[in-house]
Amino acid sequence: MKETASHSNTPVFAKNESNTKPVLYQHPTAAEMRTSRWAIIWANAKDFAIFIATALVLWFIVTTVIMAIFGD
């Protein structure tokens, strides 16, 4: 069976209009771009805590390996 698709239900548009207008997007102000001090302090505190925890875990692993190799 040879049937061709009928496109009679496709709407006909009068013209191609874009919905993007300058009002839809406005660049953020300098105040909106600035990161709050609390967010910076909190991010630095978390990074420092992760660094200290990683350093302690690695120190423990290295110490355990050295003690296993060389003994007390």
Helices and strands as residue ranges (DSSP letters): H 30-33, H 37-70
